[in-house]
Amino acid sequence: MTQAPTILPSGDRALTFRIAEGIDAAANAEVIALAAALDAAGIDGVTERVPTYGSLLVCYDPERIRGAALERRLIDLHAALDVRAQPARLWRVPVHYGGEAGLDLETLAEEKRMSPEALVALHHGAEYRVFMIGFAPGFTYLGGLPEPLHTPRLRVPRQFIPAGAIGIGGRQASVNSVAGPSGWRFIGGTPVRPFDPKRRDPVLFAAGDRILFEPIDAATFDRLARRAAEGSPLIAPEGM
Amino acid sequence: MLEVVRPGVMLTVQDRGRTGLRHAGVSSAGPMDAAAFALANALVANDPGAAALEFAGIGGLFRAHAACRIAVTGGTPEMSIDGLRIGPDAAHRLAPGQVLTIGAMGGSVWGYLAVSGGIDCPPTLGSSATHLRSGLGGLDGGTVPAGAMLPIGPFDPRVPCLEPYPVAAPPWPVKDIRVVLGPQQDAFPPETWALLLSQPFTVTPARDRMAMTLDGPPLRARSHDIVSDGTVAGSIQVPGSGRPLVLMAESQTTGGYPKIATVIGADLGRLAQVVTGGTVRFRAIDRDAAERVWIAHAQALRARLHPLRVRIARRD
């Protein structure tokens, strides 16, 4: 491993195992590999683990394992990691650019001095990496946004952004999972529901997955949205 | 069935909460004051994590449609059954047709109403706990409306009404809210740590099941933005306003504000119960000490719940 990790106490029942402070795909892959290694180790007393950009949050029950002992286990697991062994699933996510959810497409294209078609081509021409699922159920944070599309967040968040909105926040991209307020900019919507508690797999994407966006028209969006409302995940991952 | 004639404020179904889904963005939900919640269930001989009702400030009016035992915990509201006063922290029988009234909490915030047999509410992602912010669990992910008929579990008339053995007050009651510094205390200059640990902070009305916003001397960080990492209930986030935000039962699972400290598990329920306008002071302890406090807290709670004693019915 190239970087020495830092372990940060996060109260009496959690600790943060920090591998990197920036946004970096290699560090993120290391975090995800460590989460998998922790699962495989089956350490009694570990209650949750949350991979994020550069850190792994691990929750534990001090009645079953103390933080100091857990730290030693994590350091050993990290030292023995083989990051290359991690499989990466690929999802092809249909997106209707513009439309109801894509309320910023036209203005963003104007700001960037390009046509909406060029902006769309740039957005769906890139491959994205799921850096983490966080904030809200199923909310998918993506890296890999082409630099010309990097756009600061709004100063005043909007109160209602629908589930499935395809967003841009700074250098990150997103697939929104639940409706709610957001200061990000939105260029389209997917009929895919990243989170549906009634589905057998309530959360589709996981940290480390790869995502390609594929443009669809409004009629296809409506047809797929009806199937999604009936509980269909619509898409399945490749590369399992 | 328990009929909700008039719901109190933020009346929700809660159980012990969801675990194992934070990596999918789903935080635990569950009670704001876990100890009071467990006691309410134990008093009516339920599992401590059975589904029960939580309310904020005021309980409401409930009518029994079947015999059951009930208990209210979390504070000292005025309570009555068909107009006859009863007390909190003890089980009472409710006959079909009788009306339970739970008034204002007074010196605390979160109250619990447990019903024998528990509230029979189908689980969502393994739990009946209502996550209001995500619209998950409980009754369609929301607060319990007026007129709701809540199915309740079986009632065994042979089981007595219970109350706890009196516990001696600890010789030096802890008044401060204890924290472990970090995970991002290095994002703050030492002067800011000193402010956090020396000055009183006031609980503002900007509070819900997700977070409590505190007011006090502005806490300045070197930068108020970090690359998002994991958060827990108890995380003290400090956004650019400098006003600390303590995450609670329905916390978001990740966040981009630096976290100066984390409230320890044993003090989280006590913090939740501080009334709006009340003040708190923070005191730092190290991680190992905090873990020992948690272990002692968990043992003391179990000791309080087992055994309970039979409450001898009196005519009040």
Interface residues (C-beta under 8 A of the other chain):
Chain A: L8 P9 S10 G11 D12 R13 A14 L15 T16 R18 E21 G22 I23 A35 T47 E48 R49 V50 P51 T52 Y53 G54 S55 L56 L57 C59 P62 E63 R66 G67 A68 M132 I133 G134 F135 A136 P137 G138 F139 Y141 S177 V178 F195 P197 P202 V203 A206 A207
Chain B: T19 G20 L21 R22 H23 A24 G25 V26 T124 L125 R133 S134 G135 L136 V179 V180 L181 G182 P183 Q184 I226 V227 S228 D229 G230 T231 V232 G234 S235 Q252 T253 T254 G255 K259 T262 V263 I264 G265 A266 R287 D288 A290 E291 V293 W294 I295 A298
